Amino acid sequence: MSNTSTYELYKKLDDENIIMSFKGVVTSELLTSMLHIMELKLRFLDEQPKIKKKVFNVLVECLQNLYHHTEANLESMEYVETVANSALVVIIREGNTFMVRTGNFIEKSKIEKLEKRLEEINSLDEEGLKLMYRENLKNSQISAKGTAGLGMIDIARKSGNKLDYQFLSVNEHSCFFSLNVKID
């Protein structure tokens, strides 16, 4: 990549209002660092404290999902390459609206269950999400990954918007799962 193309990349990120992005393996250290960086960036943005808090809380949940679920998928995937362990996080600001976009590889065998869960979450209003969260908290058990299955519910509750998602087939065993969360 030449210096000119580095500037072009910088300009493109700036033109598209990307305030932070990362592509790679999400580790606990990276999670902590990204949250610290975003906390500092949010502190200096001219934005309502309520919106800043929503953005930060959604980012926490999204990063935790990537941390817990990207690694878990690797053990049983037949196609294990560095890319399979990789995730994408992008935070965009356009006016008073933020988008937290994440992407990671998952096994195709897990799509149906995840999609059903996301559709159920998207079918609920604020009160329904609150009840679902409480019910899941009351009845759930901590998984081997250390999660209780509350992440997506919490993301929908904290963002106040429906979850926009997509599954893109990569090969016969895996797909790329994209989650786009709008915060306004």
Beta strands, then each sheet from edge to edge (+ up, - down):
strand 1: 18-24
strand 2: 87-94
strand 3: 97-107
strand 4: 164-169
strand 5: 174-183
sheet 1: 1+ 2- 3+ 5- 4+
end
